[in-house]
């Protein structure tokens, strides 16, 4: 099955929001979600965040949501806020395609680094990130890839 990785469009917001809720449930935090798909749509239209989606047979099966931020020591950076693939599609390479699209976007935007967090008990995610030149630190494993030295 062909997977298409592309920039998100307004029509994808419901699917993105659904994936965020799926991730929140996996991370035992669904009760903490206060956003709505409507607030996502407004913020997306206001360019507060951007995202890549993975589409398979017309269905969004994964996404990487990110935004531009600033490191006072390094300069411009992209923060990967959420990155999730539907449970039934995990282990098929979709996550790698999404993550690498995000890294390519960071290079295109000429940022100094990318950053995200992963829960310290999320072993599958930690194992995935160890395939890259990642720096881990803290209880929330803050991850960085320096794209410019």
MODELLER restraints for C-alpha pairs under 7 A, 6 or more apart:
rsr = mdl.restraints
at = mdl.atoms
rsr.add(forms.Gaussian(group=physical.xy_distance, feature=features.Distance(at['CA:1:A'], at['CA:56:A']), mean=6.97, stdev=0.5))
rsr.add(forms.Gaussian(group=physical.xy_distance, feature=features.Distance(at['CA:2:A'], at['CA:56:A']), mean=6.36, stdev=0.5))
rsr.add(forms.Gaussian(group=physical.xy_distance, feature=features.Distance(at['CA:3:A'], at['CA:54:A']), mean=6.40, stdev=0.5))
rsr.add(forms.Gaussian(group=physical.xy_distance, feature=features.Distance(at['CA:3:A'], at['CA:55:A']), mean=5.66, stdev=0.5))
rsr.add(forms.Gaussian(group=physical.xy_distance, feature=features.Distance(at['CA:3:A'], at['CA:56:A']), mean=5.02, stdev=0.5))
rsr.add(forms.Gaussian(group=physical.xy_distance, feature=features.Distance(at['CA:4:A'], at['CA:54:A']), mean=5.59, stdev=0.5))
rsr.add(forms.Gaussian(group=physical.xy_distance, feature=features.Distance(at['CA:4:A'], at['CA:55:A']), mean=5.08, stdev=0.5))
rsr.add(forms.Gaussian(group=physical.xy_distance, feature=features.Distance(at['CA:4:A'], at['CA:56:A']), mean=6.59, stdev=0.5))
rsr.add(forms.Gaussian(group=physical.xy_distance, feature=features.Distance(at['CA:5:A'], at['CA:52:A']), mean=6.63, stdev=0.5))
rsr.add(forms.Gaussian(group=physical.xy_distance, feature=features.Distance(at['CA:5:A'], at['CA:53:A']), mean=5.69, stdev=0.5))
rsr.add(forms.Gaussian(group=physical.xy_distance, feature=features.Distance(at['CA:5:A'], at['CA:54:A']), mean=4.58, stdev=0.5))
rsr.add(forms.Gaussian(group=physical.xy_distance, feature=features.Distance(at['CA:5:A'], at['CA:55:A']), mean=6.42, stdev=0.5))
rsr.add(forms.Gaussian(group=physical.xy_distance, feature=features.Distance(at['CA:5:A'], at['CA:98:A']), mean=6.65, stdev=0.5))
rsr.add(forms.Gaussian(group=physical.xy_distance, feature=features.Distance(at['CA:6:A'], at['CA:52:A']), mean=5.45, stdev=0.5))
rsr.add(forms.Gaussian(group=physical.xy_distance, feature=features.Distance(at['CA:6:A'], at['CA:53:A']), mean=5.61, stdev=0.5))
rsr.add(forms.Gaussian(group=physical.xy_distance, feature=features.Distance(at['CA:6:A'], at['CA:54:A']), mean=6.72, stdev=0.5))
rsr.add(forms.Gaussian(group=physical.xy_distance, feature=features.Distance(at['CA:7:A'], at['CA:51:A']), mean=5.94, stdev=0.5))
rsr.add(forms.Gaussian(group=physical.xy_distance, feature=features.Distance(at['CA:7:A'], at['CA:52:A']), mean=4.41, stdev=0.5))
rsr.add(forms.Gaussian(group=physical.xy_distance, feature=features.Distance(at['CA:7:A'], at['CA:53:A']), mean=6.21, stdev=0.5))
rsr.add(forms.Gaussian(group=physical.xy_distance, feature=features.Distance(at['CA:8:A'], at['CA:51:A']), mean=5.28, stdev=0.5))
rsr.add(forms.Gaussian(group=physical.xy_distance, feature=features.Distance(at['CA:8:A'], at['CA:52:A']), mean=5.21, stdev=0.5))
rsr.add(forms.Gaussian(group=physical.xy_distance, feature=features.Distance(at['CA:8:A'], at['CA:53:A']), mean=5.69, stdev=0.5))
rsr.add(forms.Gaussian(group=physical.xy_distance, feature=features.Distance(at['CA:10:A'], at['CA:41:A']), mean=6.82, stdev=0.5))
rsr.add(forms.Gaussian(group=physical.xy_distance, feature=features.Distance(at['CA:13:A'], at['CA:37:A']), mean=6.74, stdev=0.5))
rsr.add(forms.Gaussian(group=physical.xy_distance, feature=features.Distance(at['CA:13:A'], at['CA:40:A']), mean=6.76, stdev=0.5))
rsr.add(forms.Gaussian(group=physical.xy_distance, feature=features.Distance(at['CA:13:A'], at['CA:41:A']), mean=6.14, stdev=0.5))
rsr.add(forms.Gaussian(group=physical.xy_distance, feature=features.Distance(at['CA:14:A'], at['CA:37:A']), mean=5.89, stdev=0.5))
rsr.add(forms.Gaussian(group=physical.xy_distance, feature=features.Distance(at['CA:15:A'], at['CA:60:A']), mean=6.31, stdev=0.5))
rsr.add(forms.Gaussian(group=physical.xy_distance, feature=features.Distance(at['CA:16:A'], at['CA:63:A']), mean=6.58, stdev=0.5))
rsr.add(forms.Gaussian(group=physical.xy_distance, feature=features.Distance(at['CA:17:A'], at['CA:37:A']), mean=5.75, stdev=0.5))
rsr.add(forms.Gaussian(group=physical.xy_distance, feature=features.Distance(at['CA:19:A'], at['CA:84:A']), mean=6.69, stdev=0.5))
rsr.add(forms.Gaussian(group=physical.xy_distance, feature=features.Distance(at['CA:21:A'], at['CA:30:A']), mean=6.39, stdev=0.5))
rsr.add(forms.Gaussian(group=physical.xy_distance, feature=features.Distance(at['CA:23:A'], at['CA:84:A']), mean=6.56, stdev=0.5))
rsr.add(forms.Gaussian(group=physical.xy_distance, feature=features.Distance(at['CA:24:A'], at['CA:30:A']), mean=4.67, stdev=0.5))
rsr.add(forms.Gaussian(group=physical.xy_distance, feature=features.Distance(at['CA:43:A'], at['CA:49:A']), mean=6.87, stdev=0.5))
rsr.add(forms.Gaussian(group=physical.xy_distance, feature=features.Distance(at['CA:44:A'], at['CA:50:A']), mean=6.69, stdev=0.5))
rsr.add(forms.Gaussian(group=physical.xy_distance, feature=features.Distance(at['CA:48:A'], at['CA:67:A']), mean=6.83, stdev=0.5))
rsr.add(forms.Gaussian(group=physical.xy_distance, feature=features.Distance(at['CA:49:A'], at['CA:65:A']), mean=6.90, stdev=0.5))
rsr.add(forms.Gaussian(group=physical.xy_distance, feature=features.Distance(at['CA:49:A'], at['CA:66:A']), mean=5.75, stdev=0.5))
rsr.add(forms.Gaussian(group=physical.xy_distance, feature=features.Distance(at['CA:49:A'], at['CA:67:A']), mean=4.71, stdev=0.5))
rsr.add(forms.Gaussian(group=physical.xy_distance, feature=features.Distance(at['CA:50:A'], at['CA:65:A']), mean=5.87, stdev=0.5))
rsr.add(forms.Gaussian(group=physical.xy_distance, feature=features.Distance(at['CA:50:A'], at['CA:66:A']), mean=5.57, stdev=0.5))
rsr.add(forms.Gaussian(group=physical.xy_distance, feature=features.Distance(at['CA:50:A'], at['CA:67:A']), mean=6.06, stdev=0.5))
rsr.add(forms.Gaussian(group=physical.xy_distance, feature=features.Distance(at['CA:51:A'], at['CA:63:A']), mean=6.67, stdev=0.5))
rsr.add(forms.Gaussian(group=physical.xy_distance, feature=features.Distance(at['CA:51:A'], at['CA:64:A']), mean=5.36, stdev=0.5))
rsr.add(forms.Gaussian(group=physical.xy_distance, feature=features.Distance(at['CA:51:A'], at['CA:65:A']), mean=4.18, stdev=0.5))
rsr.add(forms.Gaussian(group=physical.xy_distance, feature=features.Distance(at['CA:51:A'], at['CA:66:A']), mean=5.91, stdev=0.5))
rsr.add(forms.Gaussian(group=physical.xy_distance, feature=features.Distance(at['CA:52:A'], at['CA:63:A']), mean=5.47, stdev=0.5))
rsr.add(forms.Gaussian(group=physical.xy_distance, feature=features.Distance(at['CA:52:A'], at['CA:64:A']), mean=5.22, stdev=0.5))
rsr.add(forms.Gaussian(group=physical.xy_distance, feature=features.Distance(at['CA:52:A'], at['CA:65:A']), mean=6.60, stdev=0.5))
rsr.add(forms.Gaussian(group=physical.xy_distance, feature=features.Distance(at['CA:52:A'], at['CA:98:A']), mean=6.77, stdev=0.5))
rsr.add(forms.Gaussian(group=physical.xy_distance, feature=features.Distance(at['CA:53:A'], at['CA:60:A']), mean=6.38, stdev=0.5))
rsr.add(forms.Gaussian(group=physical.xy_distance, feature=features.Distance(at['CA:53:A'], at['CA:62:A']), mean=5.66, stdev=0.5))
rsr.add(forms.Gaussian(group=physical.xy_distance, feature=features.Distance(at['CA:53:A'], at['CA:63:A']), mean=4.27, stdev=0.5))
rsr.add(forms.Gaussian(group=physical.xy_distance, feature=features.Distance(at['CA:53:A'], at['CA:64:A']), mean=6.56, stdev=0.5))
rsr.add(forms.Gaussian(group=physical.xy_distance, feature=features.Distance(at['CA:54:A'], at['CA:60:A']), mean=5.64, stdev=0.5))
rsr.add(forms.Gaussian(group=physical.xy_distance, feature=features.Distance(at['CA:54:A'], at['CA:61:A']), mean=5.66, stdev=0.5))
rsr.add(forms.Gaussian(group=physical.xy_distance, feature=features.Distance(at['CA:54:A'], at['CA:62:A']), mean=4.90, stdev=0.5))
rsr.add(forms.Gaussian(group=physical.xy_distance, feature=features.Distance(at['CA:54:A'], at['CA:63:A']), mean=5.98, stdev=0.5))
rsr.add(forms.Gaussian(group=physical.xy_distance, feature=features.Distance(at['CA:54:A'], at['CA:94:A']), mean=6.98, stdev=0.5))
rsr.add(forms.Gaussian(group=physical.xy_distance, feature=features.Distance(at['CA:54:A'], at['CA:98:A']), mean=6.81, stdev=0.5))
rsr.add(forms.Gaussian(group=physical.xy_distance, feature=features.Distance(at['CA:55:A'], at['CA:61:A']), mean=5.78, stdev=0.5))
rsr.add(forms.Gaussian(group=physical.xy_distance, feature=features.Distance(at['CA:61:A'], at['CA:85:A']), mean=5.83, stdev=0.5))
rsr.add(forms.Gaussian(group=physical.xy_distance, feature=features.Distance(at['CA:61:A'], at['CA:86:A']), mean=5.40, stdev=0.5))
rsr.add(forms.Gaussian(group=physical.xy_distance, feature=features.Distance(at['CA:62:A'], at['CA:84:A']), mean=5.50, stdev=0.5))
rsr.add(forms.Gaussian(group=physical.xy_distance, feature=features.Distance(at['CA:62:A'], at['CA:85:A']), mean=3.98, stdev=0.5))
rsr.add(forms.Gaussian(group=physical.xy_distance, feature=features.Distance(at['CA:62:A'], at['CA:86:A']), mean=5.95, stdev=0.5))
rsr.add(forms.Gaussian(group=physical.xy_distance, feature=features.Distance(at['CA:63:A'], at['CA:83:A']), mean=5.74, stdev=0.5))
rsr.add(forms.Gaussian(group=physical.xy_distance, feature=features.Distance(at['CA:63:A'], at['CA:84:A']), mean=5.64, stdev=0.5))
rsr.add(forms.Gaussian(group=physical.xy_distance, feature=features.Distance(at['CA:63:A'], at['CA:85:A']), mean=6.51, stdev=0.5))
rsr.add(forms.Gaussian(group=physical.xy_distance, feature=features.Distance(at['CA:63:A'], at['CA:98:A']), mean=6.83, stdev=0.5))
rsr.add(forms.Gaussian(group=physical.xy_distance, feature=features.Distance(at['CA:64:A'], at['CA:82:A']), mean=5.81, stdev=0.5))
rsr.add(forms.Gaussian(group=physical.xy_distance, feature=features.Distance(at['CA:64:A'], at['CA:83:A']), mean=4.27, stdev=0.5))
rsr.add(forms.Gaussian(group=physical.xy_distance, feature=features.Distance(at['CA:64:A'], at['CA:84:A']), mean=6.61, stdev=0.5))
rsr.add(forms.Gaussian(group=physical.xy_distance, feature=features.Distance(at['CA:64:A'], at['CA:98:A']), mean=6.37, stdev=0.5))
rsr.add(forms.Gaussian(group=physical.xy_distance, feature=features.Distance(at['CA:65:A'], at['CA:80:A']), mean=6.02, stdev=0.5))
rsr.add(forms.Gaussian(group=physical.xy_distance, feature=features.Distance(at['CA:65:A'], at['CA:81:A']), mean=5.67, stdev=0.5))
rsr.add(forms.Gaussian(group=physical.xy_distance, feature=features.Distance(at['CA:65:A'], at['CA:82:A']), mean=5.24, stdev=0.5))
rsr.add(forms.Gaussian(group=physical.xy_distance, feature=features.Distance(at['CA:65:A'], at['CA:83:A']), mean=6.30, stdev=0.5))
rsr.add(forms.Gaussian(group=physical.xy_distance, feature=features.Distance(at['CA:66:A'], at['CA:78:A']), mean=6.52, stdev=0.5))
rsr.add(forms.Gaussian(group=physical.xy_distance, feature=features.Distance(at['CA:66:A'], at['CA:79:A']), mean=5.38, stdev=0.5))
rsr.add(forms.Gaussian(group=physical.xy_distance, feature=features.Distance(at['CA:66:A'], at['CA:80:A']), mean=4.36, stdev=0.5))
rsr.add(forms.Gaussian(group=physical.xy_distance, feature=features.Distance(at['CA:66:A'], at['CA:81:A']), mean=5.27, stdev=0.5))
rsr.add(forms.Gaussian(group=physical.xy_distance, feature=features.Distance(at['CA:67:A'], at['CA:78:A']), mean=5.56, stdev=0.5))
rsr.add(forms.Gaussian(group=physical.xy_distance, feature=features.Distance(at['CA:67:A'], at['CA:79:A']), mean=5.48, stdev=0.5))
rsr.add(forms.Gaussian(group=physical.xy_distance, feature=features.Distance(at['CA:67:A'], at['CA:80:A']), mean=6.88, stdev=0.5))
rsr.add(forms.Gaussian(group=physical.xy_distance, feature=features.Distance(at['CA:68:A'], at['CA:77:A']), mean=5.89, stdev=0.5))
rsr.add(forms.Gaussian(group=physical.xy_distance, feature=features.Distance(at['CA:68:A'], at['CA:78:A']), mean=4.60, stdev=0.5))
rsr.add(forms.Gaussian(group=physical.xy_distance, feature=features.Distance(at['CA:68:A'], at['CA:79:A']), mean=6.33, stdev=0.5))
rsr.add(forms.Gaussian(group=physical.xy_distance, feature=features.Distance(at['CA:69:A'], at['CA:76:A']), mean=6.06, stdev=0.5))
rsr.add(forms.Gaussian(group=physical.xy_distance, feature=features.Distance(at['CA:69:A'], at['CA:77:A']), mean=5.35, stdev=0.5))
rsr.add(forms.Gaussian(group=physical.xy_distance, feature=features.Distance(at['CA:69:A'], at['CA:78:A']), mean=5.86, stdev=0.5))
rsr.add(forms.Gaussian(group=physical.xy_distance, feature=features.Distance(at['CA:69:A'], at['CA:79:A']), mean=6.59, stdev=0.5))
rsr.add(forms.Gaussian(group=physical.xy_distance, feature=features.Distance(at['CA:70:A'], at['CA:76:A']), mean=4.59, stdev=0.5))
rsr.add(forms.Gaussian(group=physical.xy_distance, feature=features.Distance(at['CA:70:A'], at['CA:77:A']), mean=5.47, stdev=0.5))
rsr.add(forms.Gaussian(group=physical.xy_distance, feature=features.Distance(at['CA:71:A'], at['CA:77:A']), mean=6.53, stdev=0.5))
rsr.add(forms.Gaussian(group=physical.xy_distance, feature=features.Distance(at['CA:74:A'], at['CA:112:A']), mean=6.00, stdev=0.5))
rsr.add(forms.Gaussian(group=physical.xy_distance, feature=features.Distance(at['CA:75:A'], at['CA:112:A']), mean=6.24, stdev=0.5))
rsr.add(forms.Gaussian(group=physical.xy_distance, feature=features.Distance(at['CA:76:A'], at['CA:111:A']), mean=5.01, stdev=0.5))
rsr.add(forms.Gaussian(group=physical.xy_distance, feature=features.Distance(at['CA:76:A'], at['CA:112:A']), mean=5.86, stdev=0.5))
rsr.add(forms.Gaussian(group=physical.xy_distance, feature=features.Distance(at['CA:77:A'], at['CA:111:A']), mean=4.90, stdev=0.5))
rsr.add(forms.Gaussian(group=physical.xy_distance, feature=features.Distance(at['CA:77:A'], at['CA:112:A']), mean=5.68, stdev=0.5))
rsr.add(forms.Gaussian(group=physical.xy_distance, feature=features.Distance(at['CA:77:A'], at['CA:113:A']), mean=5.05, stdev=0.5))
rsr.add(forms.Gaussian(group=physical.xy_distance, feature=features.Distance(at['CA:77:A'], at['CA:114:A']), mean=5.41, stdev=0.5))
rsr.add(forms.Gaussian(group=physical.xy_distance, feature=features.Distance(at['CA:78:A'], at['CA:106:A']), mean=6.44, stdev=0.5))
rsr.add(forms.Gaussian(group=physical.xy_distance, feature=features.Distance(at['CA:78:A'], at['CA:111:A']), mean=6.86, stdev=0.5))
rsr.add(forms.Gaussian(group=physical.xy_distance, feature=features.Distance(at['CA:78:A'], at['CA:113:A']), mean=6.80, stdev=0.5))
rsr.add(forms.Gaussian(group=physical.xy_distance, feature=features.Distance(at['CA:78:A'], at['CA:114:A']), mean=4.86, stdev=0.5))
rsr.add(forms.Gaussian(group=physical.xy_distance, feature=features.Distance(at['CA:78:A'], at['CA:115:A']), mean=6.53, stdev=0.5))
rsr.add(forms.Gaussian(group=physical.xy_distance, feature=features.Distance(at['CA:79:A'], at['CA:114:A']), mean=5.74, stdev=0.5))
rsr.add(forms.Gaussian(group=physical.xy_distance, feature=features.Distance(at['CA:79:A'], at['CA:115:A']), mean=4.96, stdev=0.5))
rsr.add(forms.Gaussian(group=physical.xy_distance, feature=features.Distance(at['CA:79:A'], at['CA:116:A']), mean=5.77, stdev=0.5))
rsr.add(forms.Gaussian(group=physical.xy_distance, feature=features.Distance(at['CA:80:A'], at['CA:115:A']), mean=6.18, stdev=0.5))
rsr.add(forms.Gaussian(group=physical.xy_distance, feature=features.Distance(at['CA:80:A'], at['CA:116:A']), mean=5.06, stdev=0.5))
rsr.add(forms.Gaussian(group=physical.xy_distance, feature=features.Distance(at['CA:81:A'], at['CA:116:A']), mean=6.33, stdev=0.5))
rsr.add(forms.Gaussian(group=physical.xy_distance, feature=features.Distance(at['CA:85:A'], at['CA:95:A']), mean=6.32, stdev=0.5))
rsr.add(forms.Gaussian(group=physical.xy_distance, feature=features.Distance(at['CA:112:A'], at['CA:146:A']), mean=6.12, stdev=0.5))
rsr.add(forms.Gaussian(group=physical.xy_distance, feature=features.Distance(at['CA:112:A'], at['CA:147:A']), mean=5.36, stdev=0.5))
rsr.add(forms.Gaussian(group=physical.xy_distance, feature=features.Distance(at['CA:112:A'], at['CA:148:A']), mean=5.01, stdev=0.5))
rsr.add(forms.Gaussian(group=physical.xy_distance, feature=features.Distance(at['CA:113:A'], at['CA:144:A']), mean=6.52, stdev=0.5))
rsr.add(forms.Gaussian(group=physical.xy_distance, feature=features.Distance(at['CA:113:A'], at['CA:145:A']), mean=5.56, stdev=0.5))
rsr.add(forms.Gaussian(group=physical.xy_distance, feature=features.Distance(at['CA:113:A'], at['CA:146:A']), mean=4.43, stdev=0.5))
rsr.add(forms.Gaussian(group=physical.xy_distance, feature=features.Distance(at['CA:113:A'], at['CA:147:A']), mean=5.24, stdev=0.5))
rsr.add(forms.Gaussian(group=physical.xy_distance, feature=features.Distance(at['CA:113:A'], at['CA:148:A']), mean=6.96, stdev=0.5))
rsr.add(forms.Gaussian(group=physical.xy_distance, feature=features.Distance(at['CA:114:A'], at['CA:144:A']), mean=5.52, stdev=0.5))
rsr.add(forms.Gaussian(group=physical.xy_distance, feature=features.Distance(at['CA:114:A'], at['CA:145:A']), mean=5.57, stdev=0.5))
rsr.add(forms.Gaussian(group=physical.xy_distance, feature=features.Distance(at['CA:114:A'], at['CA:146:A']), mean=6.83, stdev=0.5))
rsr.add(forms.Gaussian(group=physical.xy_distance, feature=features.Distance(at['CA:115:A'], at['CA:143:A']), mean=5.41, stdev=0.5))
rsr.add(forms.Gaussian(group=physical.xy_distance, feature=features.Distance(at['CA:115:A'], at['CA:144:A']), mean=4.61, stdev=0.5))
rsr.add(forms.Gaussian(group=physical.xy_distance, feature=features.Distance(at['CA:115:A'], at['CA:145:A']), mean=6.95, stdev=0.5))
rsr.add(forms.Gaussian(group=physical.xy_distance, feature=features.Distance(at['CA:116:A'], at['CA:142:A']), mean=5.89, stdev=0.5))
rsr.add(forms.Gaussian(group=physical.xy_distance, feature=features.Distance(at['CA:116:A'], at['CA:143:A']), mean=5.36, stdev=0.5))
rsr.add(forms.Gaussian(group=physical.xy_distance, feature=features.Distance(at['CA:116:A'], at['CA:144:A']), mean=6.95, stdev=0.5))
rsr.add(forms.Gaussian(group=physical.xy_distance, feature=features.Distance(at['CA:117:A'], at['CA:140:A']), mean=6.16, stdev=0.5))
rsr.add(forms.Gaussian(group=physical.xy_distance, feature=features.Distance(at['CA:117:A'], at['CA:141:A']), mean=5.62, stdev=0.5))
rsr.add(forms.Gaussian(group=physical.xy_distance, feature=features.Distance(at['CA:117:A'], at['CA:142:A']), mean=4.64, stdev=0.5))
rsr.add(forms.Gaussian(group=physical.xy_distance, feature=features.Distance(at['CA:117:A'], at['CA:143:A']), mean=5.96, stdev=0.5))
rsr.add(forms.Gaussian(group=physical.xy_distance, feature=features.Distance(at['CA:118:A'], at['CA:140:A']), mean=6.00, stdev=0.5))
rsr.add(forms.Gaussian(group=physical.xy_distance, feature=features.Distance(at['CA:118:A'], at['CA:141:A']), mean=5.32, stdev=0.5))
rsr.add(forms.Gaussian(group=physical.xy_distance, feature=features.Distance(at['CA:118:A'], at['CA:142:A']), mean=6.71, stdev=0.5))
rsr.add(forms.Gaussian(group=physical.xy_distance, feature=features.Distance(at['CA:119:A'], at['CA:140:A']), mean=5.33, stdev=0.5))
rsr.add(forms.Gaussian(group=physical.xy_distance, feature=features.Distance(at['CA:119:A'], at['CA:141:A']), mean=6.32, stdev=0.5))
rsr.add(forms.Gaussian(group=physical.xy_distance, feature=features.Distance(at['CA:120:A'], at['CA:139:A']), mean=6.13, stdev=0.5))
rsr.add(forms.Gaussian(group=physical.xy_distance, feature=features.Distance(at['CA:120:A'], at['CA:140:A']), mean=5.75, stdev=0.5))
rsr.add(forms.Gaussian(group=physical.xy_distance, feature=features.Distance(at['CA:120:A'], at['CA:141:A']), mean=5.97, stdev=0.5))
rsr.add(forms.Gaussian(group=physical.xy_distance, feature=features.Distance(at['CA:133:A'], at['CA:145:A']), mean=6.18, stdev=0.5))
rsr.add(forms.Gaussian(group=physical.xy_distance, feature=features.Distance(at['CA:134:A'], at['CA:143:A']), mean=5.90, stdev=0.5))
rsr.add(forms.Gaussian(group=physical.xy_distance, feature=features.Distance(at['CA:134:A'], at['CA:144:A']), mean=5.52, stdev=0.5))
rsr.add(forms.Gaussian(group=physical.xy_distance, feature=features.Distance(at['CA:134:A'], at['CA:145:A']), mean=5.34, stdev=0.5))
rsr.add(forms.Gaussian(group=physical.xy_distance, feature=features.Distance(at['CA:135:A'], at['CA:143:A']), mean=5.29, stdev=0.5))
rsr.add(forms.Gaussian(group=physical.xy_distance, feature=features.Distance(at['CA:135:A'], at['CA:144:A']), mean=5.30, stdev=0.5))
rsr.add(forms.Gaussian(group=physical.xy_distance, feature=features.Distance(at['CA:135:A'], at['CA:145:A']), mean=6.82, stdev=0.5))
rsr.add(forms.Gaussian(group=physical.xy_distance, feature=features.Distance(at['CA:136:A'], at['CA:142:A']), mean=5.54, stdev=0.5))
rsr.add(forms.Gaussian(group=physical.xy_distance, feature=features.Distance(at['CA:136:A'], at['CA:143:A']), mean=5.10, stdev=0.5))
